[in-house]
């Protein structure tokens, strides 16, 4: 018969040591229900728990008497200080109310009393009872003749050994309804000291000291258990450095792989090819366009895959620059493709490229999801046979059935509208594991140089500055919301002259926030200043086919004005649309306002953008002044 363990053997048995890989369910105090709640927050193991950093901190003063807390609360007028007292519950009552039931308790010590109120927590009436010693922690305010705390945290305290809670900076974590911040804090407290010893610091001590940054374990201690308000910023600086270092290592490894392992078709380029390509353009290239073309041509002439970001304002001529590279591919006996985020934009590219190549032997096709099965099959067969030189399309280009005979250049327009995997998929349209097409991604969204070097470190960056000849800058004005009637009378006059307008609003539906919404504004304009005009609504809840149909009618001139959300931020070329009104412009960011304004930058007439705004804060006023003072998104 097996011997039973002796009592002192059981007492000496140590609990299993917690490691970074330990399942969250094994952390003391975490039951099955809480483990599921942790997993819903993405916390599956102890390492995830340590990486779940506080979003802010609350300064909790040391526990004091009720008289001391009253004095403190009066001194700061409630303020943002979190106060704590320990006392005996002398009275509890449940107070019914319309929609907001509350439980009131009176807690007192030898120096005074405090009224404590919890809203919508009726179960507390059964938990709290007179004679119970509790510690309550929260913000306190003076209410008439008595100190009051609303919805504070509370805990039962042993009256024999209550202990004084010291001053501290309490971490507040991203939490959920099923897992409040204090439970996350408690779980962190169970594991922090043990696992920090397991962390190896990848930055040596001399490097850390020269830059005045803490060690890795100390940084996590500062984040989860700061001694004062100065420690979390120091810790964030260290952890941010680690993230940037990891990002840069990944980017450099990717760049090294592309340059040393992958290969792309090397293209021909000479003066004769240059003359033939430039002759197809309807305007003279600017110096900036020519400089960027030289960069792209130099890349395409090598077997090292190009990976270049081309940025430039709306109307700066990015498509022509991309077409130059695509025609270099055709001149070298290969194929090229350009992928756009919408069918209308793809069709626009198809029409504009088709016009420039009219009369040449270059074959083009547009591949979108709306083609019939027969049309699609015909394009795919000709593409695989090499009978199509340039393919223009949408996400439809990414499907497995799209096969090129020899894809040498892939162009991605409005690259921020595509996901990382989508941008990577088109690069797999080459032949073999190491043969890939050259890649050119384009955007009209200004990307600061430091950000481009950090996040797009694997990309060479080219910027087209200025506008092609004949393009006029958009005149931007900021008007108060009270001037709306005057502004829309001006819009009506422009529509009478045959022009078209975009009217941008921040929300789709009416709300309590008092913001202009699509449906109400469309109705108000159709009954008011724009009565008798053809108006239409455009927003993200519409099906793609319906959005494309509305934009097609607007482009054809069948609609005078669009009342839309920011869905038009990336849109088609409508040269007759020369005026834009942006309602509540203070709610939009600089890049967004600039992108929206770009919709009327292609106008053949004098174009205007009016920012109707309530610039009630200095930041909003500065932002609007900045966008109105320049038309260059890359200053």
N, C-alpha and C positions, 0 to 999 in steps of 0.2 A: 504493500500500500504506500502510495506516494506521501511523503511527509508534508504537512501543512507549513507554510512559511511562518516564522515567528514574528510577533508584532514589531520588534525592532528592525527586522529585515524589511518589512513593508515600509516602515518609516524612512529607512535609508535609501529606498529605491528612488532614483532621480527621474523626473519626467523627461521624455525624449527631447533632445536639444533641437531648438528651432533653427532652421537654415533658410537661406534665401529661396530655395526651391520648395520649402515646406508648403503643403496645401493650406489655403486660408482656413479651412474647416478645422485644422489642427491647432489653431491659435486659441489659447485659453479664453473662455468667455464667448467664443463664436459658436453658436449652435447651428443646426442645419438651416433654419429659416434665415438667420443672419448671413450664413455662408452664401445662400442664393442671392441675397441682396448685394453682398460684396461682388459676386460674379457679374451681376447686372451692371455694376460700375466698372467692369473690366479688371477687377481685382481677384485673381485666382490663386496667387501664392504670396508668400511674405515679400518677395522682391517687388511685386506689383503694389503692395501696401506701402512700402517705403517710397516708391516712386509716385504715389498719390499725394501730391504736395498741397499744403494749405493754400487757400485762395486769399485769405486775409487773417488778421489777428485782432483780438479784443484785449484791451488792457484791463486786467482785473486787479483792482487794488487788494491789498492784504485784508483779510477778514477783520472786522472791527465791530464795535458795539453799535447798537441802533442809534444811540445819541451821536456817536461819531459819524455814522453814515448820514444822519440828518444834516449835520453840519457840513459834511462834504458835498452832499447833493445841493444844498442851498448855495454853496460857494460857486459851483459850476452851473447851476440852473438845470440840472439833469445831465446835460452835456453828453459826451460819448464814453464816459467812464463806466466801467462795469464794477458794481459794488457787491460785497458779500457780507452777510451777517448770519449768526447762529442763534437760535432762540427756541422757545417752546410755543407750540400751537395752542392757543387758548380759545379759539372760536373758528368754526367752519360752517358755512351755509351755501346752499345752491340757490341761485337766483335765476328764475326763468325769464326769457326775453324773446322778442320777435326776431328769430333768425340768429341771435347771438346769446346763447345761454352762458352763464359765467358761474365760477366757483370763487367765493371770497373766503379768505382766511386771515386771522389776526395772529401775528407772531410777535412775541415780546421777550425781552431779556431784562436784566436788572436796571437798564438805563432808559427804556422806552418801548414803544410798540410800532409795528409797521403793518400796513394793510397790503395783502398780496392777492392779486386777481388773475385768474386764468380764464380766458374765453374759449368756448367750444371744447372744453375738456370736462364734461360732466362726471366722468369716471373718477376724477380726483376727489370728489366728495366722499367716496368710499375708501380711498387710500389715506387721506389725511384725517386725523382725529385729535381732539384735545388731549394734551399731555405728551404728544409726540415731539421729540427734539429734532429739528430740521435745520439744514443750511440752505439758504436761498441766495441765488446769485443772478444779478441782472442790473438793469438800469432803474434808478429810483428818481422820483420826482415828488415835489411837495404838492399835495392835493388838500386844499383848505388847511385844516390844522393837523393833518396826519401825513406821514411819509407813505408813499404808495409805490409798489412794484407791479408791473403788468407782464404776465407770461414769463416769469423768471424760471431758470433751472432750479431744481430742488433735489435734495437727497436727505435720507434719514441719517442721523448722527447718534452714536452711542453717547448718552449724557455723561457716562462715567469717564470716557476718554475722548472728548469731542475733537481736540486738536485745533490749532489755528491754521487756516489755509493761507499760505504766503502770497505776496504779490507775484503776478506772473503775466506773461503775454500768451493768452490762450489761442491755439490755432483753430481756425474755422475751415473745415474741409468741404470740397464739392460733395454733396450728399444727395439723398433721395428721400421720398416719403417713408420708405421702409427701413432706411438706414440713416439716422440723423448724424450730424457731425460729431456729437459727443461719443457715440459708439465707435466711430472710426478712430477718434482720438484715444479711446481706451484700448482698442486693439493695437494701435501703434505703440502705446506705452508698454504693452506686454512683450513686444519683440524688439524694440529699438536698441536697447543696450546690448543685447546678445548678438544681433546680426551686424551691427556696425563694425564689430571686431573682424568680421569676415571680409570686409571691403578692402580690396587692394587698390591703392592709388596709382593710376597710370601716369601721373605727373610727378616727377621727382621733386624732392624737397627744395633743392636749390632753385628750380624753376618757380615753384610756388612762392618762395620767399622773395624772389626778385620782383614778383608781380603782386605781392601782398594779397594772395588769395588763400583761403583755408584749404586744409586737406579734404578729401572726398568724404570720409566718415564724419568729420567735424561739420562739413557743409550740410549734410543730412540732419545731423543733430541740431544745428542752428535753425533749420526749416521746421522741424517737428517739435522742438523744445527750446525755443529761444530764451536767452537770459535777459535780453533787453530788445528795444526796438531797432537797434543798429545791426543786429545779427542777421535777420532774414535778407536784407539787401546784399550783404556780403556773400551769403550762401547762394542767392539767386545768380550773382555775378559768376561764381565758380561753376554752377551747374549749367548756366548759359554757355560758358566757355566750352564745357564738355560737349554740349549739343552741337555747337558750331564746329568743333574739332572733328566730331564723328561725321557730320555732314560733309566737311571738306575732304576727309579721307575717302568717303564714298564717291564723291565727285571725281577726285583725282584717280581713283582706281578705275572708274568708268572711262575717264578720258584716256588713261593708259591702255585699257583694253581696246578702245576704238582705234587708237593710233598705231598700236603694235600688232594687233591680231586681225581686226576686220579690214576688209578691202572693198573698194567701190570702183565702178568703171571710170577710168581716166579719159577725159574728153579732149577733143581738139579745139583749139582757139587760135585764130590768127586775124589779120586785118580784113581779109576777104569775108570771113564769117561774121565779124563785127559789123561790116558795112551792110551785109544782107539782112542781119537781124534789125539793126537800127532803122533801116529803110522801111520796116513794117510799122513803126510807131508814128502816130499822127501828130506828134509834137516833138520838139527838141528836148533832149534829156538835160536836166539841171546838173550843175557841177556835183551836187551831193549824190544824185542818182548815179552818175558816172563813177564816182569814187566807190560807191557800194558795189556796183557791177564789177569793177576791177577786183575787189576783194573776193566776190563770189566766183568770178572766172578763174582766179588764181587757185582757189580751193578745188574747183571742178576739174582742173587739169592734172590733179594728182590722184593716186590710187588710195590715199588716206580719206576715209569718208568725211565729207563736210558735215558739220553740225552747227549751223549758224542761225542766230536769232536776228531777224530784220524788224526793226521798229521804226515807226514813223506816223505822223499825224494822219487822220482821215483825209484822203485826197492828196497825200504826199506823193503818190505814184509807186506804191509798193508792188502792185500787181504787174506793172510793166517791168520792174526790176526782176521779179520772179519769172516772168515770161522770157526774159533774156536768157536766164539759166536753163529754162525748159527747152528753148530753141537750140541752145548749145548741145543738149542731149540728143535732140533730133538730128542735128548736123553731124553728130558722131555716130549715128546709126542706132541710137537707143530710144527709149520711151521716157515720158515724164508724166507726173500726176499732180493735181492740186486738189486738196480736200477742204471744203468749206463747211461751216456749222449748220447752214440751212439750205433747203432746196432753192429758195429764191436767190440767195447769194451765189450758189453754184450755177444756177441758170444765168445770172448776171455775168459771172465770169465767162461762161460759155459764149454768151452773145458778144461781149466786148473782145474776147480773144478771137472769136470767129471773124469779127469785122477786121481786125488787124491782120489776120492771116488769109483774108479773102484773095483768091487768085494765086495762092501758093499750092504746093503739093502736100503740105502738112495736113494730116487728118486729125480731127478732134471728135470727141464724143462727151456727152454729159450723162453720168450714171447717178440716178437718185432712186429712192425707195418707191416713188409713184409710177415708175415705168411698168408697162405690162410685162408679162412673162416672156412673150415673144420678143419684145424690144430688148429686154434685159439679156436674154440668151444670145441675141445677135451681137450685142456689144461685147459680151464676154468672149464669144468665139473669135471675133475679129481682134480683140485685145490680146488673147493668148497667141494668136497667129502672127502678131506684130503688125497688123494692118491699121491699128490706131496708134498715132504718135503721141498725142496729148489726151489724157483722160481727166475730166473735171467731174467732181462728185461730192457727195456728202459722206456720212458714216457708212453708206453702202459700199464704199471702197474697201472697208475693213473685213468684209466677209471672206470666208475661205474660198469661195467660188471665183473670186477676182484674182486672176493669174495673168501676170505680164510675161511677155517674151523676154524683155530686157529692160527692166525699170532702172533708170540711172539717177533720177532726181525726184524726190517726193517733197511737195510744198504743202505746208499746213497753214491755212489762213485763220486768223483769229484764234491763235493757239490756246489761249486761256479757256476757250469754250470746249476744249477736248480734255479728257482725263489722261493721266500718265500712261495707262495701259493702251489707250486708243492711239496716242502719239507713237508709242513703241510698236504697235501692231503693224502700222504701215511700213515700218522699217524692215519688217520680215518679208516684204514682197519681193526681195531680191532672190538670188539663186544660191542655194547652199547655206551652210552654217556661218560662213565667214564673209560671204559676199552680200553686201547691203547697198541700198541706194544712198546717194548723198541726200541730206535733209536740210531743208530751209523752213523755219517756222516764222510766221509773221504776226505782228500785233500792233494795234494802234494805242494800246494802253501804256502810258509812260512807265518804265521800270527804272528806278534809281540805280545809278552805277554800282553802288555798294551792294545793293540787293542782287543785281544781275551777276556780280562776281561771286556772291555767296551761294545763291540758290541755282543760278544758271552757269555755274563754273565750268560745266562741260560744254558750254556753248560759246562760240565766238560771236560777239555782238556788233552789229552794224546799225547805224541810225541815219535815216534820211531826214535832213533838216530843210525847212522851207517848203514852199508849194510850187508846183509846175507853173509855167507861164499861163496867164489868163485866169488863174484861180484867185478869188478875192477872199481876204480874211473875214471871218464872221464878226459882226459888230455885236458886242454883248453889253447889256445894260441891266442894272439891278433896280427893281422897283418895289415899293412897299405893297403889301397885299391890298391896301386901301385904294391903290391905283388900278385895280383889276379891270374896272369898267372902261377906263381910258385905253388900257392895253388891248382889250378885246375889240374895241371900236377900231383900233388900228389894224388888228388882224382881219376884221371884216373888210376894210378898205383894200387890203392886200389880196384877199380872196376875190374881190370884185375885179381886180386887174388880172385875174387868171392864175395867180400863184396858189400854192398849197401850203398847209401848215401842220406841224406836229404840236400837240398840246399834251404835256407830260404831267401826270399826277402821281402822288406817292403810294396810293392804296387802291385796291379794286373795289372794296365795299365800304359803305358808310360805317363810321365807328364813333365812339364817344370821345375820340381824341380831337375832333374838330378838323380833320384833314380832308382836303378835297379828294373825292373818290371818282373812279371812272364813270360809274353808272349815273350818279346824281349830276355830275358835271356835264356829261353828254346831254342829259335831259335839259339842264338849265341853259346850256348854250344853244340847243336846238329851238328853245322857246324864246331866247333872248337875242344876244348880239349876233349870233350866226344863224338866225332863223332863215329857212329857205335854202340853206346850204346842205350839201351831202356830207354827213358826218358818220363816223364809225368808231366803235370801241375795239381796242386791241390789248390783250393782256395774256398772262401765262396760263390761265385756266382754260382758254380756248384750245380745242384740238389743233394739232399742227396743220392739218389740211385746211381748217377754217382760218387760221392765222395767215397761211400762205395765200389763200384766196383773197383775204382782205388786203394784204400787202400788194398783191397783184393788181387789184382794182385801184389802189392808191397810186401805184406806179403808172398805171395807164391813164390816170387823170379822172377816173370815175368817182373818186372820193376827194372832197375838198380839204378836209381836215381830219386827222386821226386824234382821238382822245385815248391816250395809251399810258401804260406803266413803263418802267425802264426796259421792257422787253425789246424796245426799238434801239437799245444801246448799240447792238450790232445789227445792222439792217442792210437793205439794198440801196443802190444808187438811184435816187429820185431827184434829178437836177431841177425839177420845177418846184420842189419843196424848199422854200426860201425863208420861212419864219418858224421859230419854235418858241413856245411859252412853257416854262417849267414852274409849276405850282409848288409852293412850300420848298423852294430851292435850298433853304437852310438845312433840310433833312438829308441832302445828298452829299457824298464825298467829292473831293476835287476831281479825282480821276473819272468818277461817274459823270459829273457835270461836263467835263471835257469831252468824254465819249459821246454823250447825248448831243452836245452842241455840234459835234462832227457830222451829225445827220444832215445838217443844212450847209455844210462846208462845200458840198459839190454843186451848189446852186449856180445856175448860169446868170442869175440876177444878184443884186445886192441882198445879202442874207443877214438876218437878225435873230438873236437869241435873247429873250427877255426872262430874267430870273425874278419871279414874284416871290418875295420872301419876307419873313418876320425875323430879322436878324437881331434877336433880343439878347444874345450873348456876344462877348468880344470875339470868341472863337469863330462863331458863325459869320459875324461881320467881316473878320479878316479873311475867311475862306472865300466869301463871295467877292470881296474886293480883289483878291488874288486872281480869281477866274475871269473877272471882268477886265483886268488890267493887261492881259496878254492872251494871244491866240496860240502861243507855242506851248505845247504840252511837255516839252523836253527842256524847258529852261531850268 
